[in-house]
Amino acid sequence: LLTGPDGSAWVDAARSVTNADVEAYRIGRGGDLADVEGRWAAAHGVTDGGAVLVRPDGIVAWRSAEVADDPARALALAITDLHAVGAGHRETAGRPA
């Protein structure tokens, strides 16, 4: 999970999701990774509080443009949906992509 400098809530959410092995990093000022040119958020279609979930092959599997009201729930739903899609089930209608 990658998030901007204001995405601490997403990092905490990733730690609380017990059904998945999710590493989380904040990018930008005060974060875990540098954003030297300051373009990370715009390049990924999110705000400084948004997040993207990136598959091991580098494909963005899910994004939230801003921090959610309940980041842990939003992330858990995203992971559940991704597992369902991977298993051949599509149950994501109405959820952020």
ROLO-280963 format. One record per residue: x, y, z of N, C-alpha, C in turn; residue number from 0. Coordinates in steps of 0.001 Angstrom, whole numbers. Atoms other than C-alpha are relative to their C-alpha. Layout:
BEGIN
{n_east:X, n_north:Y, n_up:Z, ca_east:X, ca_north:Y, ca_up:Z, c_east:X, c_north:Y, c_up:Z, nr:NUM}
...
end
This chain:
BEGIN
{n_east:854, n_north:-1160, n_up:0, ca_east:0, ca_north:0, ca_up:0, c_east:899, c_north:1221, c_up:0, nr:0}
{n_east:-742, n_north:-1256, n_up:69, ca_east:1386, ca_north:3394, ca_up:-970, c_east:-963, c_north:1140, c_up:255, nr:1}
{n_east:827, n_north:-1139, n_up:-323, ca_east:29, ca_north:6617, ca_up:411, c_east:860, c_north:1248, c_up:46, nr:2}
{n_east:-717, n_north:-1256, n_up:-64, ca_east:966, ca_north:10262, ca_up:446, c_east:401, c_north:343, c_up:1424, nr:3}
{n_east:-497, n_north:-386, n_up:-1319, ca_east:2468, ca_north:12153, ca_up:3371, c_east:-1087, c_north:152, c_up:1058, nr:4}
{n_east:1108, n_north:-141, n_up:-947, ca_east:-970, ca_north:12656, ca_up:4965, c_east:-775, c_north:-1302, c_up:168, nr:5}
{n_east:697, n_north:1284, n_up:-3, ca_east:-1838, ca_north:8958, ca_up:4787, c_east:309, c_north:-912, c_up:1169, nr:6}
{n_east:-298, n_north:833, n_up:-1179, ca_east:-909, ca_north:7780, ca_up:8279, c_east:-1144, c_north:-945, c_up:344, nr:7}
{n_east:1153, n_north:848, n_up:-306, ca_east:-4437, ca_north:6427, ca_up:8725, c_east:-2, c_north:-1257, c_up:-870, nr:8}
{n_east:-98, n_north:1179, n_up:877, ca_east:-3897, ca_north:4114, ca_up:5730, c_east:1070, c_north:-957, c_up:487, nr:9}
{n_east:-1087, n_north:843, n_up:-515, ca_east:-615, ca_north:2849, ca_up:7188, c_east:-504, c_north:-767, c_up:1219, nr:10}
{n_east:580, n_north:659, n_up:-1174, ca_east:-2374, ca_north:2115, ca_up:10483, c_east:-1008, c_north:-1064, c_up:-419, nr:11}
{n_east:992, n_north:957, n_up:485, ca_east:-5179, ca_north:399, ca_up:8568, c_east:667, c_north:-1253, c_up:-552, nr:12}
{n_east:-704, n_north:1151, n_up:569, ca_east:-2731, ca_north:-1827, ca_up:6710, c_east:531, c_north:-906, c_up:1104, nr:13}
{n_east:-485, n_north:795, n_up:-1136, ca_east:-1290, ca_north:-2951, ca_up:10038, c_east:-1133, c_north:-738, c_up:687, nr:14}
{n_east:1125, n_north:606, n_up:-710, ca_east:-4760, ca_north:-3755, ca_up:11367, c_east:-720, c_north:-1075, c_up:-812, nr:15}
{n_east:645, n_north:1006, n_up:843, ca_east:-5882, ca_north:-5882, ca_up:8410, c_east:702, c_north:-1326, c_up:235, nr:16}
{n_east:-632, n_north:1248, n_up:-421, ca_east:-5248, ca_north:-9363, ca_up:9722, c_east:-92, c_north:-1111, c_up:-1033, nr:17}
{n_east:164, n_north:1076, n_up:984, ca_east:-6344, ca_north:-11381, ca_up:6686, c_east:897, c_north:179, c_up:-1227, nr:18}
{n_east:-877, n_north:-233, n_up:1152, ca_east:-3629, ca_north:-10048, ca_up:4382, c_east:1371, c_north:465, c_up:474, nr:19}
{n_east:-1360, n_north:-450, n_up:-279, ca_east:85, ca_north:-9441, ca_up:4345, c_east:238, c_north:1250, c_up:-839, nr:20}
{n_east:-88, n_north:-1265, n_up:723, ca_east:138, ca_north:-5763, ca_up:3365, c_east:1081, c_north:871, c_up:630, nr:21}
{n_east:-1001, n_north:-968, n_up:-433, ca_east:3200, ca_north:-3559, ca_up:3638, c_east:-492, c_north:1378, c_up:-424, nr:22}
{n_east:486, n_north:-1346, n_up:298, ca_east:2476, ca_north:163, ca_up:3746, c_east:1132, c_north:1012, c_up:143, nr:23}
{n_east:-1031, n_north:-1031, n_up:0, ca_east:4666, ca_north:3166, ca_up:2958, c_east:-627, c_north:1353, c_up:-317, nr:24}
{n_east:387, n_north:-1379, n_up:310, ca_east:4056, ca_north:6910, ca_up:3094, c_east:1077, c_north:598, c_up:-895, nr:25}
{n_east:-918, n_north:-595, n_up:962, ca_east:5623, ca_north:8817, ca_up:217, c_east:-79, c_north:1518, c_up:104, nr:26}
{n_east:-53, n_north:-1458, n_up:-54, ca_east:6745, ca_north:12429, ca_up:518, c_east:530, c_north:497, c_up:1326, nr:27}
{n_east:-575, n_north:-637, n_up:-1183, ca_east:7625, ca_north:14847, ca_up:3292, c_east:-328, c_north:-774, c_up:1275, nr:28}
{n_east:163, n_north:734, n_up:-1248, ca_east:8167, ca_north:13010, ca_up:6564, c_east:-385, c_north:-1447, c_up:-170, nr:29}
{n_east:429, n_north:1370, n_up:251, ca_east:7302, ca_north:9696, ca_up:4926, c_east:1146, c_north:-988, c_up:-20, nr:30}
{n_east:-976, n_north:1081, n_up:76, ca_east:9113, ca_north:6429, ca_up:4417, c_east:846, c_north:71, c_up:-1261, nr:31}
{n_east:-665, n_north:-106, n_up:1294, ca_east:10056, ca_north:7154, ca_up:802, c_east:-63, c_north:1445, c_up:-482, nr:32}
{n_east:-74, n_north:-1381, n_up:490, ca_east:11097, ca_north:10412, ca_up:-870, c_east:-818, c_north:175, c_up:-1282, nr:33}
{n_east:673, n_north:-412, n_up:1232, ca_east:9089, ca_north:12193, ca_up:-3554, c_east:714, c_north:1271, c_up:-445, nr:34}
{n_east:-901, n_north:-1107, n_up:294, ca_east:11878, ca_north:14408, ca_up:-4848, c_east:-664, c_north:1077, c_up:-851, nr:35}
{n_east:623, n_north:-965, n_up:900, ca_east:9827, ca_north:16045, ca_up:-7600, c_east:-1415, c_north:383, c_up:431, nr:36}
{n_east:1309, n_north:-348, n_up:-511, ca_east:6587, ca_north:16170, ca_up:-5587, c_east:-1158, c_north:-334, c_up:-919, nr:37}
{n_east:1037, n_north:341, n_up:980, ca_east:4536, ca_north:14434, ca_up:-8266, c_east:-679, c_north:-1338, c_up:246, nr:38}
{n_east:520, n_north:1350, n_up:-208, ca_east:3698, ca_north:11077, ca_up:-6747, c_east:-1532, c_north:-24, c_up:47, nr:39}
{n_east:1463, n_north:29, n_up:-181, ca_east:110, ca_north:11851, ca_up:-5682, c_east:-728, c_north:270, c_up:-1319, nr:40}
{n_east:655, n_north:-339, n_up:1271, ca_east:-874, ca_north:13494, ca_up:-8968, c_east:181, c_north:-1115, c_up:-1030, nr:41}
{n_east:-263, n_north:1069, n_up:965, ca_east:727, ca_north:10711, ca_up:-10993, c_east:-860, c_north:-1234, c_up:270, nr:42}
{n_east:803, n_north:1167, n_up:-359, ca_east:-1371, ca_north:8137, ca_up:-9126, c_east:-1481, c_north:328, c_up:196, nr:43}
{n_east:1405, n_north:-371, n_up:-70, ca_east:-4639, ca_north:10080, ca_up:-9127, c_east:-554, c_north:65, c_up:1408, nr:44}
{n_east:430, n_north:-101, n_up:-1390, ca_east:-4781, ca_north:10613, ca_up:-5370, c_east:463, c_north:1321, c_up:602, nr:45}
{n_east:-469, n_north:-1149, n_up:-755, ca_east:-4422, ca_north:13434, ca_up:-2864, c_east:1128, c_north:-455, c_up:926, nr:46}
{n_east:-1051, n_north:371, n_up:-958, ca_east:-1701, ca_north:13529, ca_up:-202, c_east:-506, c_north:-961, c_up:1068, nr:47}
{n_east:578, n_north:932, n_up:-958, ca_east:-4098, ca_north:11505, ca_up:1978, c_east:-570, c_north:-1244, c_up:-644, nr:48}
{n_east:520, n_north:1157, n_up:724, ca_east:-5116, ca_north:9008, ca_up:-700, c_east:963, c_north:-1170, c_up:51, nr:49}
{n_east:-830, n_north:1202, n_up:-35, ca_east:-3738, ca_north:5520, ca_up:-1205, c_east:-232, c_north:-847, c_up:-1245, nr:50}
{n_east:117, n_north:992, n_up:1064, ca_east:-3071, ca_north:2919, ca_up:-3866, c_east:521, c_north:-1326, c_up:518, nr:51}
{n_east:-422, n_north:1351, n_up:-349, ca_east:-2806, ca_north:-813, ca_up:-3372, c_east:614, c_north:-592, c_up:-1256, nr:52}
{n_east:-754, n_north:458, n_up:1161, ca_east:-183, ca_north:-2199, ca_up:-5705, c_east:283, c_north:-1500, c_up:135, nr:53}
{n_east:-280, n_north:1433, n_up:15, ca_east:61, ca_north:-5867, ca_up:-6642, c_east:1505, c_north:-223, c_up:-78, nr:54}
{n_east:-1439, n_north:288, n_up:87, ca_east:3469, ca_north:-7570, ca_up:-6468, c_east:591, c_north:194, c_up:-1395, nr:55}
{n_east:-499, n_north:-193, n_up:1362, ca_east:3726, ca_north:-7278, ca_up:-10276, c_east:-17, c_north:1467, c_up:-424, nr:56}
{n_east:-48, n_north:-1422, n_up:280, ca_east:3418, ca_north:-3475, ca_up:-10055, c_east:-1297, c_north:602, c_up:-513, nr:57}
{n_east:1290, n_north:-483, n_up:475, ca_east:-202, ca_north:-3177, ca_up:-11209, c_east:-776, c_north:602, c_up:1173, nr:58}
{n_east:850, n_north:-601, n_up:-1028, ca_east:-2412, ca_north:-791, ca_up:-9223, c_east:-1320, c_north:-766, c_up:0, nr:59}
{n_east:1196, n_north:825, n_up:-108, ca_east:-5225, ca_north:-3030, ca_up:-7996, c_east:-1184, c_north:762, c_up:577, nr:60}
{n_east:1060, n_north:-754, n_up:-666, ca_east:-7184, ca_north:-424, ca_up:-6027, c_east:554, c_north:1362, c_up:377, nr:61}
{n_east:-420, n_north:-1325, n_up:-458, ca_east:-7081, ca_north:3247, ca_up:-5145, c_east:-1150, c_north:699, c_up:700, nr:62}
{n_east:949, n_north:-900, n_up:-642, ca_east:-8802, ca_north:5722, ca_up:-2887, c_east:597, c_north:1391, c_up:-136, nr:63}
{n_east:-541, n_north:-1330, n_up:289, ca_east:-8364, ca_north:9322, ca_up:-3991, c_east:310, c_north:791, c_up:1262, nr:64}
{n_east:-184, n_north:-721, n_up:-1261, ca_east:-8621, ca_north:10578, ca_up:-410, c_east:-31, c_north:-999, c_up:1143, nr:65}
{n_east:119, n_north:866, n_up:-1161, ca_east:-8442, ca_north:9179, ca_up:3083, c_east:-1481, c_north:-283, c_up:245, nr:66}
{n_east:1381, n_north:416, n_up:-233, ca_east:-11618, ca_north:7243, ca_up:3845, c_east:-413, c_north:331, c_up:1434, nr:67}
{n_east:503, n_north:-201, n_up:-1359, ca_east:-13843, ca_north:7818, ca_up:6869, c_east:476, c_north:-1117, c_up:919, nr:68}
{n_east:-456, n_north:1165, n_up:-750, ca_east:-12852, ca_north:4320, ca_up:8010, c_east:1007, c_north:-752, c_up:-871, nr:69}
{n_east:-993, n_north:612, n_up:881, ca_east:-9579, ca_north:3378, ca_up:6283, c_east:154, c_north:-1507, c_up:184, nr:70}
{n_east:-145, n_north:1442, n_up:-230, ca_east:-9371, ca_north:-47, ca_up:7915, c_east:-1117, c_north:-774, c_up:-698, nr:71}
{n_east:1127, n_north:663, n_up:663, ca_east:-12830, ca_north:-995, ca_up:6651, c_east:140, c_north:82, c_up:-1513, nr:72}
{n_east:-153, n_north:-177, n_up:1442, ca_east:-12173, ca_north:433, ca_up:3181, c_east:1073, c_north:-936, c_up:-549, nr:73}
{n_east:-1088, n_north:866, n_up:456, ca_east:-8902, ca_north:-1464, ca_up:2878, c_east:-399, c_north:-1467, c_up:97, nr:74}
{n_east:454, n_north:1384, n_up:-147, ca_east:-10414, ca_north:-4700, ca_up:4199, c_east:-974, c_north:-371, c_up:-1117, nr:75}
{n_east:932, n_north:256, n_up:1103, ca_east:-13247, ca_north:-4425, ca_up:1644, c_east:733, c_north:-131, c_up:-1329, nr:76}
{n_east:-771, n_north:61, n_up:1246, ca_east:-10762, ca_north:-3753, ca_up:-1150, c_east:718, c_north:-1332, c_up:-123, nr:77}
{n_east:-732, n_north:1271, n_up:30, ca_east:-8696, ca_north:-6801, ca_up:-233, c_east:-965, c_north:-1160, c_up:-201, nr:78}
{n_east:1016, n_north:1043, n_up:183, ca_east:-11813, ca_north:-8961, ca_up:55, c_east:-468, c_north:-36, c_up:-1447, nr:79}
{n_east:432, n_north:-74, n_up:1396, ca_east:-12992, ca_north:-7759, ca_up:-3356, c_east:1066, c_north:-540, c_up:-945, nr:80}
{n_east:-1081, n_north:474, n_up:869, ca_east:-9596, ca_north:-8421, ca_up:-4911, c_east:147, c_north:-1510, c_up:80, nr:81}
{n_east:-53, n_north:1460, n_up:-135, ca_east:-9561, ca_north:-11963, ca_up:-3530, c_east:-1170, c_north:-645, c_up:-747, nr:82}
{n_east:1173, n_north:531, n_up:705, ca_east:-13084, ca_north:-12515, ca_up:-4901, c_east:208, c_north:31, c_up:-1505, nr:83}
{n_east:-272, n_north:-119, n_up:1436, ca_east:-12053, ca_north:-11263, ca_up:-8338, c_east:1025, c_north:-1047, c_up:-416, nr:84}
{n_east:-1023, n_north:995, n_up:295, ca_east:-8982, ca_north:-13480, ca_up:-8236, c_east:-545, c_north:-1416, c_up:-18, nr:85}
{n_east:621, n_north:1324, n_up:-49, ca_east:-11202, ca_north:-16441, ca_up:-7428, c_east:-1083, c_north:-158, c_up:-1068, nr:86}
{n_east:976, n_north:89, n_up:1073, ca_east:-13437, ca_north:-15672, ca_up:-10403, c_east:-1370, c_north:538, c_up:354, nr:87}
{n_east:1266, n_north:-581, n_up:-422, ca_east:-16187, ca_north:-13842, ca_up:-8503, c_east:109, c_north:1506, c_up:-100, nr:88}
{n_east:-5, n_north:-1458, n_up:119, ca_east:-17116, ca_north:-10231, ca_up:-9149, c_east:-1085, c_north:559, c_up:907, nr:89}
{n_east:959, n_north:-541, n_up:-943, ca_east:-18762, ca_north:-8524, ca_up:-6170, c_east:375, c_north:1425, c_up:382, nr:90}
{n_east:-526, n_north:-1305, n_up:-333, ca_east:-17342, ca_north:-5008, ca_up:-6378, c_east:-879, c_north:1167, c_up:-457, nr:91}
{n_east:864, n_north:-1076, n_up:512, ca_east:-20252, ca_north:-3045, ca_up:-7841, c_east:-245, c_north:1041, c_up:1079, nr:92}
{n_east:250, n_north:-1098, n_up:-916, ca_east:-20540, ca_north:341, ca_up:-6225, c_east:1144, c_north:334, c_up:923, nr:93}
{n_east:-1139, n_north:-280, n_up:-855, ca_east:-17155, ca_north:261, ca_up:-4557, c_east:1064, c_north:750, c_up:-785, nr:94}
{n_east:-1037, n_north:-768, n_up:709, ca_east:-14220, ca_north:2579, ca_up:-5379, c_east:949, c_north:-911, c_up:-755, nr:95}
{n_east:-976, n_north:765, n_up:776, ca_east:-11821, ca_north:1380, ca_up:-8041, c_east:1219, c_north:840, c_up:-225, nr:96}
end
